[in-house]
Amino acid sequence: MRHARRRIFRRGARFAAVGGLLCGGLMVTHAMASEPSASSRAPESAARLAADKGAGLVSRLGTARTAGSWIADDGRPVVAVTDSTAAAEVERAGARPKVVRHSMQELKSVTQALKSAPRVAGTAWAMDYVDNEVVVRADSSVSASDWSRMTKLAGSMGSSVRMERTQGTFTTRLNGAQPMFSTGGRCSAGFNVTNGKNEFILTAGHCGPAGSVWFADNQGTKQLGQTITTAFPGNDFSLIQYNNGENDTGNNVVAIGGGKGVQILGAADATVGQRVFRSGSTSGLHDGRVKGLNATVNYPEGTVTGLIETDVCAEPGDSGGPLFSEGIALGVTSGGNGDCTSGGTTFFQPITKAMTALAVKLTGPGARGASGATAQNSPAPAASRGTAVAPGSVAPGSVQAVGSGDSVSLLDRLTDPQNIGPGLLVIAGSIIALVATRYIRTEQDRNRYRRQYSQSWG
């Protein structure tokens, strides 16, 4: 009876070990299958290809025969052209032409004339590629006399200018939010960047002057770093160097709230018509479309040029937060009007221009291209007070869980069900169990043989 029980125990142990091997193998297979493939990580999405095709045609045809390009609602690239010959060339290249009256050279001459006129705080302008116009907007702070003077100036430029009054005021989005706190105000972190020696947070320039000290909490107990360089007005970007010159967590994702983040794979220029996503510490994640490029905004603090104009909403405290699409970094939040209840216009500093000026690139093991790649690792923004986006055909990127910002131990990584660690642990334990049961059986057989030998030869 005792020997039977031993045999049952050994067989049960072997079955358990074999089952553990099978289970561990399935866990590893599932974890590896859930990892984004190399092809899914590539930033060459349909939207990106369409944007590149349109930009390439504009570059080839020149600014005298074109007036910009954009992505249509059906995802195809559209190129504004000024003659039928250019239209035929666009069609042959697989894009859609739109014959317009004004060339890019003419639109640029209009923006230059506006820039040369006396500055009026509360005004902004950008090129509307779709309608082939320069749209000039004035907020509620602009006086009737200033509006009359600007309208008269626009009238002298003909049909290439459209004047609009807008609700609210154009302001930088600085006050009243977390997670980055300083004596100058509160902002949202943008992207993590590096110069090859140290690591920094790239955020908005209006968030604070050089020397500003930043904290991750409003009690001032967890210091993030210090602003070492800033550009505002004119541009709107700055660098905050981490205290030890290094990003402690090594995350390569943009926090979007709810413990989730989007992996950033590269950086690029925005395209008119492109669906984009913005994350900020006040309002969370929201989406919209790029409405214009090279926008100029006359904030009360000064004029900023070369911005991305969007219809994405933003609120105070979202300043410096990231703009991205399909895992590609596009810009950091500068300012705008409205909020995430009534909507509004938000402007962004292009990230490619900022990184070039600062001689930095995006950090992270997934870095791709000349512009760098992965990005931000700031504390996660608060939950959205408006309606968070539900990604459709164009997504923010590869969404994954993100931690609180603390470094992750090896044990935590091994036991994380999203990794292959648990499966490997089960496999290792099963192999040890098989070896152990085999060793025990061998020792038992050896001892039984010795007893039989001793009884036979006494």
C-alpha positions as CSV (number, residue, x, y, z in Angstrom):
1,M,0.0,0.0,0.0
2,R,2.8,2.4,0.9
3,H,4.6,1.7,-2.5
4,A,1.3,2.3,-4.3
5,R,0.9,5.7,-2.6
6,R,4.4,6.6,-3.6
7,R,3.8,5.7,-7.2
8,I,0.6,7.8,-7.2
9,F,2.5,10.7,-5.7
10,R,5.3,10.5,-8.3
11,R,2.9,10.2,-11.2
12,G,0.9,13.2,-9.9
13,A,4.1,15.2,-9.5
14,R,5.2,14.3,-13.1
15,F,1.8,15.2,-14.5
16,A,1.8,18.5,-12.7
17,A,5.3,19.3,-14.0
18,V,4.3,18.5,-17.5
19,G,1.2,20.5,-17.2
20,G,3.3,23.4,-15.9
21,L,5.5,23.2,-18.9
22,L,2.5,23.4,-21.2
23,C,0.9,26.2,-19.3
24,G,4.2,28.2,-19.1
25,G,4.7,27.7,-22.9
26,L,1.2,29.1,-23.5
27,M,1.8,32.1,-21.2
28,V,5.0,32.9,-23.1
29,T,3.3,32.5,-26.5
30,H,0.4,34.8,-25.4
31,A,2.7,37.4,-24.0
32,M,4.9,37.5,-27.1
33,A,1.8,37.6,-29.3
34,S,0.5,40.6,-27.4
35,E,3.7,42.5,-28.0
36,P,3.4,45.0,-30.9
37,S,5.2,43.5,-33.9
38,A,8.0,45.4,-35.7
39,S,5.5,46.2,-38.4
40,S,2.9,47.6,-36.0
41,R,5.6,49.8,-34.4
42,A,6.6,51.3,-37.7
43,P,5.3,54.9,-38.1
44,E,4.5,54.4,-41.8
45,S,0.8,54.5,-41.3
46,A,-1.7,55.2,-44.1
47,A,-2.1,58.8,-42.8
48,R,1.6,59.3,-42.6
49,L,2.1,58.0,-46.2
50,A,-0.6,60.3,-47.5
51,A,1.0,63.3,-45.7
52,D,4.4,62.4,-47.1
53,K,3.0,62.0,-50.6
54,G,1.3,65.4,-50.5
55,A,4.3,67.2,-49.0
56,G,6.6,65.6,-51.7
57,L,4.4,66.9,-54.5
58,V,4.3,70.4,-53.0
59,S,8.1,70.3,-52.8
60,R,8.5,69.1,-56.3
61,L,6.1,71.5,-57.9
62,G,7.2,74.6,-55.9
63,T,5.4,77.3,-54.0
64,A,4.5,79.3,-57.1
65,R,2.4,76.5,-58.5
66,T,1.0,75.0,-55.2
67,A,-0.7,76.3,-52.1
68,G,-0.2,73.4,-49.6
69,S,-1.5,69.9,-49.1
70,W,-3.8,68.2,-46.7
71,I,-5.4,64.8,-45.9
72,A,-9.1,64.6,-47.0
73,D,-11.8,62.9,-44.9
74,D,-11.4,59.7,-47.0
75,G,-7.7,59.6,-46.1
76,R,-6.4,60.6,-49.6
77,P,-3.8,63.4,-50.0
78,V,-5.0,66.6,-51.7
79,V,-2.7,69.1,-53.2
80,A,-3.8,72.7,-54.0
81,V,-2.4,73.8,-57.4
82,T,-2.7,76.9,-59.5
83,D,-2.7,75.4,-63.1
84,S,-4.0,72.4,-65.0
85,T,-0.5,71.1,-65.8
86,A,0.3,70.8,-62.1
87,A,-3.1,69.2,-61.5
88,A,-2.4,66.5,-64.1
89,E,1.0,65.8,-62.5
90,V,-0.7,65.4,-59.1
91,E,-3.2,63.0,-60.5
92,R,-0.5,60.9,-62.1
93,A,1.2,60.6,-58.7
94,G,-2.0,59.2,-57.2
95,A,-3.1,62.3,-55.2
96,R,-6.1,64.5,-55.7
97,P,-5.6,68.0,-57.1
98,K,-7.6,71.1,-56.3
99,V,-7.1,74.1,-58.5
100,V,-7.0,77.3,-56.5
101,R,-6.6,81.0,-57.1
102,H,-3.8,81.9,-54.8
103,S,-0.3,80.3,-54.6
104,M,1.7,79.7,-51.5
105,Q,3.9,82.6,-52.4
106,E,0.8,84.9,-52.4
107,L,-0.4,83.5,-49.0
108,K,3.0,84.0,-47.5
109,S,3.2,87.6,-48.7
110,V,-0.1,88.2,-46.9
111,T,1.2,86.7,-43.6
112,Q,4.3,88.8,-43.9
113,A,2.2,92.0,-44.3
114,L,0.2,91.1,-41.3
115,K,3.4,90.5,-39.3
116,S,4.8,93.8,-40.3
117,A,1.6,95.7,-39.2
118,P,1.4,97.1,-35.6
119,R,0.9,94.2,-33.2
120,V,-2.5,93.7,-31.7
121,A,-2.8,91.4,-28.7
122,G,-5.6,88.9,-29.0
123,T,-5.3,88.3,-32.7
124,A,-4.1,85.2,-34.6
125,W,-3.7,84.1,-38.2
126,A,-3.0,81.0,-40.2
127,M,-3.2,79.7,-43.7
128,D,-6.4,77.8,-44.5
129,Y,-5.2,75.4,-47.2
130,V,-8.6,74.0,-47.9
131,D,-10.3,77.4,-48.6
132,N,-7.1,78.9,-50.0
133,E,-7.2,81.9,-47.6
134,V,-5.3,83.4,-44.7
135,V,-7.8,83.5,-41.8
136,V,-7.3,86.3,-39.4
137,R,-9.1,85.9,-36.0
138,A,-9.6,88.4,-33.2
139,D,-10.8,87.5,-29.7
140,S,-13.1,89.4,-27.4
141,S,-10.2,91.5,-26.0
142,V,-9.6,93.3,-29.4
143,S,-11.1,96.7,-29.5
144,A,-13.5,97.9,-32.2
145,S,-10.9,100.4,-33.5
146,D,-8.2,97.8,-33.7
147,W,-10.6,95.4,-35.5
148,S,-11.6,98.2,-37.9
149,R,-7.9,98.9,-38.7
150,M,-7.1,95.3,-39.3
151,T,-10.2,94.8,-41.5
152,K,-9.1,97.7,-43.6
153,L,-5.6,96.2,-44.0
154,A,-7.1,92.9,-45.0
155,G,-9.3,94.6,-47.5
156,S,-6.3,95.9,-49.3
157,M,-5.1,92.3,-49.8
158,G,-8.1,91.2,-51.8
159,S,-9.8,87.8,-51.6
160,S,-6.9,86.0,-50.0
161,V,-7.8,87.1,-46.5
162,R,-10.9,86.1,-44.3
163,M,-11.6,88.0,-41.1
164,E,-13.3,86.3,-38.2
165,R,-14.3,87.2,-34.6
166,T,-13.9,84.5,-32.1
167,Q,-15.2,83.9,-28.5
168,G,-13.1,84.0,-25.4
169,T,-9.5,85.1,-25.4
170,F,-6.2,83.7,-26.8
171,T,-4.2,82.8,-23.7
172,T,-1.3,80.5,-22.8
173,R,-2.6,77.5,-20.9
174,L,-0.5,77.9,-17.7
175,N,-2.5,78.2,-14.5
176,G,-4.2,75.8,-12.2
177,A,-3.2,72.3,-13.0
178,Q,-0.8,69.5,-12.2
179,P,1.5,67.6,-12.4
180,M,4.4,70.0,-12.9
181,F,4.6,72.8,-10.3
182,S,6.9,75.8,-10.0
183,T,6.9,79.2,-8.5
184,G,5.9,80.6,-11.9
185,G,2.8,78.4,-12.4
186,R,1.7,74.9,-13.3
187,C,2.2,73.0,-16.6
188,S,2.0,69.6,-18.2
189,A,5.2,67.7,-19.2
190,G,5.7,67.2,-22.9
191,F,8.2,64.6,-24.2
192,N,11.5,63.2,-22.8
193,V,14.5,64.2,-24.9
194,T,18.2,63.8,-24.7
195,N,21.4,65.5,-26.0
196,G,23.3,62.2,-25.7
197,K,24.6,63.0,-22.2
198,N,21.6,64.1,-20.1
199,E,17.9,63.7,-20.3
200,F,15.3,66.5,-20.2
201,I,11.5,67.2,-20.4
202,L,10.6,69.3,-23.4
203,T,7.7,71.5,-22.6
204,A,6.3,74.9,-23.4
205,G,8.5,77.9,-23.1
206,H,5.9,80.2,-21.5
207,C,5.8,77.8,-18.5
208,G,8.7,79.5,-16.9
209,P,12.0,81.2,-17.4
210,A,15.5,79.6,-17.2
211,G,16.2,78.7,-13.6
212,S,12.6,77.7,-12.7
213,V,12.6,74.7,-10.4
214,W,9.9,72.1,-11.0
215,F,8.2,69.6,-8.7
216,A,5.9,66.6,-9.3
217,D,3.6,67.6,-6.4
218,N,2.2,70.9,-5.1
219,Q,3.8,70.3,-1.7
220,G,7.2,70.6,-3.2
221,T,8.5,67.3,-1.9
222,K,9.4,65.6,-5.1
223,Q,11.7,67.7,-7.3
224,L,11.7,66.9,-11.0
225,G,14.4,69.3,-12.3
226,Q,15.2,72.8,-13.4
227,T,14.6,74.8,-16.6
228,I,17.9,75.3,-18.3
229,T,16.8,77.0,-21.5
230,T,13.7,78.6,-22.8
231,A,12.4,80.3,-25.9
232,F,9.3,82.5,-25.5
233,P,7.9,84.6,-27.1
234,G,8.9,84.1,-30.8
235,N,8.9,80.3,-30.2
236,D,7.3,78.4,-27.3
237,F,9.5,75.6,-26.0
238,S,11.9,74.9,-23.1
239,L,14.0,72.2,-21.5
240,I,13.8,71.0,-18.0
241,Q,16.8,69.0,-16.9
242,Y,16.2,66.1,-14.6
243,N,17.8,66.4,-11.2
244,N,20.4,63.7,-11.8
245,G,20.5,64.3,-15.5
246,E,18.6,61.1,-16.1
247,N,14.9,60.0,-16.3
248,D,14.5,57.6,-13.4
249,T,11.7,55.4,-14.8
250,G,12.9,55.0,-18.4
251,N,9.3,55.0,-19.6
252,N,8.8,55.7,-23.3
253,V,5.1,56.5,-23.3
254,V,2.9,59.6,-23.1
255,A,0.5,59.3,-20.2
256,I,-3.2,59.7,-21.2
257,G,-4.9,59.1,-17.9
258,G,-6.5,56.1,-16.2
259,G,-3.1,54.4,-15.7
260,K,-2.7,54.1,-19.5
261,G,-0.1,55.5,-21.9
262,V,0.8,55.7,-25.6
263,Q,4.1,54.4,-26.8
264,I,5.9,57.1,-28.9
265,L,7.9,55.8,-31.9
266,G,9.1,58.9,-33.7
267,A,8.6,62.6,-34.4
268,A,7.2,64.3,-37.6
269,D,5.7,67.5,-38.9
270,A,1.9,67.8,-38.7
271,T,-0.3,67.8,-41.8
272,V,-3.5,69.8,-42.4
273,G,-6.5,67.5,-42.0
274,Q,-4.6,65.0,-39.9
275,R,-6.4,63.6,-36.9
276,V,-4.4,64.3,-33.8
277,F,-4.5,63.7,-30.0
278,R,-3.6,65.9,-27.1
279,S,-3.0,64.9,-23.5
280,G,-2.9,67.3,-20.6
281,S,-2.9,67.2,-16.9
282,T,-6.1,69.2,-16.6
283,S,-8.4,67.9,-19.3
284,G,-6.9,64.5,-20.1
285,L,-7.0,63.0,-23.6
286,H,-8.9,64.7,-26.4
287,D,-8.7,64.6,-30.2
288,G,-9.4,66.8,-33.2
289,R,-7.8,67.8,-36.5
290,V,-5.0,70.0,-37.7
291,K,-6.6,73.1,-39.3
292,G,-3.6,75.1,-40.3
293,L,0.2,75.4,-40.1
294,N,2.7,78.3,-39.6
295,A,0.1,80.0,-37.4
296,T,0.9,83.3,-35.6
297,V,-0.7,84.1,-32.3
298,N,-0.4,87.5,-30.5
299,Y,-0.6,86.5,-26.9
300,P,-0.7,89.3,-24.2
301,E,2.8,88.2,-23.3
302,G,4.2,88.3,-26.8
303,T,3.9,87.0,-30.4
304,V,4.6,83.3,-31.3
305,T,5.0,82.2,-34.9
306,G,5.2,78.9,-36.7
307,L,2.6,77.1,-34.7
308,I,0.2,74.2,-35.5
309,E,-3.5,75.3,-35.4
310,T,-6.0,72.6,-34.3
311,D,-9.6,72.3,-33.2
312,V,-8.6,70.1,-30.3
313,C,-9.8,71.6,-27.0
314,A,-7.4,72.5,-24.1
315,E,-7.7,74.2,-20.7
316,P,-5.4,76.0,-18.3
317,G,-2.7,73.7,-17.0
318,D,-2.5,71.7,-20.3
319,S,0.4,73.9,-21.4
320,G,3.4,71.9,-22.6
321,G,1.4,68.7,-22.9
322,P,2.1,66.4,-25.9
323,L,0.4,66.5,-29.3
324,F,0.7,63.1,-31.2
325,S,-1.0,60.7,-33.6
326,E,-0.4,57.0,-34.2
327,G,2.6,57.0,-31.9
328,I,4.2,59.9,-33.6
329,A,5.1,63.1,-31.6
330,L,4.0,66.3,-33.3
331,G,4.2,69.2,-30.8
332,V,3.7,70.6,-27.3
333,T,0.7,72.7,-26.2
334,S,1.1,76.5,-26.5
335,G,-2.2,78.2,-26.0
336,G,-5.6,79.0,-27.5
337,N,-9.2,79.9,-26.5
338,G,-12.2,78.0,-25.3
339,D,-12.3,74.9,-23.1
340,C,-13.3,71.2,-23.3
341,T,-16.9,71.9,-22.6
342,S,-17.6,74.4,-25.4
343,G,-14.7,73.6,-27.6
344,G,-12.1,76.1,-29.0
345,T,-8.9,76.5,-30.9
346,T,-5.5,75.3,-29.6
347,F,-2.1,76.0,-31.0
348,F,1.0,73.8,-30.6
349,Q,4.8,74.3,-30.9
350,P,6.0,71.9,-33.6
351,I,8.3,69.4,-31.9
352,T,10.7,68.9,-34.9
353,K,11.5,72.6,-34.9
354,A,12.0,72.7,-31.2
355,M,14.3,69.6,-31.2
356,T,16.4,71.1,-34.0
357,A,16.8,74.4,-32.2
358,L,17.7,72.6,-29.0
359,A,20.0,69.9,-30.6
360,V,18.1,67.1,-28.8
361,K,16.2,63.9,-29.9
362,L,13.5,61.9,-28.3
363,T,14.6,59.3,-25.8
364,G,13.8,55.6,-25.5
365,P,14.9,52.2,-26.9
366,G,12.4,52.5,-29.8
367,A,14.1,55.6,-31.2
368,R,13.7,55.9,-35.0
369,G,14.8,58.4,-37.6
370,A,16.7,61.6,-37.4
371,S,14.2,63.1,-35.2
372,G,14.5,60.6,-32.4
373,A,11.6,58.6,-31.1
374,T,10.1,57.7,-27.8
375,A,8.9,60.2,-25.4
376,Q,7.4,61.3,-22.3
377,N,7.5,59.9,-19.0
378,S,5.9,62.5,-16.8
379,P,3.3,61.7,-14.1
380,A,0.0,60.7,-15.6
381,P,-2.5,63.5,-16.2
382,A,-5.7,63.7,-14.2
383,A,-8.9,62.1,-15.5
384,S,-10.6,64.0,-18.3
385,R,-13.3,66.4,-17.2
386,G,-14.7,66.4,-20.7
387,T,-15.2,63.4,-23.0
388,A,-12.1,61.3,-23.6
389,V,-11.6,60.1,-27.1
390,A,-12.6,56.6,-28.3
391,P,-9.9,56.0,-31.0
392,G,-11.4,55.2,-34.4
393,S,-9.6,54.6,-37.7
394,V,-6.7,56.7,-36.6
395,A,-5.6,55.9,-33.1
396,P,-3.3,57.8,-30.7
397,G,-0.9,54.9,-30.8
398,S,-0.1,51.6,-29.0
399,V,-1.9,52.0,-25.6
400,Q,-0.4,50.2,-22.7
401,A,-0.4,50.4,-18.9
402,V,1.9,52.8,-17.2
403,G,3.2,53.0,-13.7
404,S,3.2,55.8,-11.2
405,G,6.6,56.9,-12.3
406,D,8.6,54.8,-9.8
407,S,11.3,52.4,-11.1
408,V,10.1,48.8,-11.6
409,S,11.9,46.0,-9.9
410,L,13.0,42.9,-11.6
411,L,10.5,40.8,-9.6
412,D,7.7,43.1,-10.7
413,R,8.7,42.7,-14.3
414,L,9.0,38.9,-14.0
415,T,5.5,38.7,-12.4
416,D,3.8,41.1,-14.7
417,P,1.3,39.1,-16.7
418,Q,1.9,41.4,-19.7
419,N,5.5,40.1,-20.0
420,I,7.0,36.7,-20.7
421,G,8.4,36.6,-17.1
422,P,5.5,34.6,-15.5
423,G,5.6,32.0,-18.2
424,L,9.3,31.6,-17.9
425,L,9.0,31.2,-14.1
426,V,6.3,28.5,-14.6
427,I,8.5,26.7,-17.1
428,A,11.6,26.9,-14.9
429,G,9.6,25.6,-11.9
430,S,8.2,22.7,-13.9
431,I,11.6,21.7,-15.1
432,I,12.9,21.7,-11.6
433,A,9.9,19.6,-10.5
434,L,10.6,17.1,-13.2
435,V,14.3,16.8,-12.3
436,A,13.4,16.5,-8.7
437,T,10.9,13.7,-9.2
438,R,13.3,11.9,-11.4
439,Y,16.1,12.2,-8.8
440,I,13.8,11.0,-6.0
441,R,12.7,8.0,-8.1
442,T,16.3,7.1,-8.9
443,E,17.3,7.3,-5.2
444,Q,14.3,5.2,-4.2
445,D,15.1,2.5,-6.8
446,R,18.8,2.5,-5.7
447,N,17.8,2.1,-2.0
448,R,15.3,-0.7,-2.8
449,Y,18.0,-2.5,-4.8
450,R,20.5,-2.2,-1.9
451,R,17.9,-3.7,0.5
452,Q,17.2,-6.6,-1.8
453,Y,20.9,-7.2,-2.3
454,S,21.5,-7.1,1.4
455,Q,18.7,-9.6,2.1
456,S,19.9,-12.0,-0.7
457,W,23.6,-12.0,0.3
458,G,23.3,-11.1,4.0
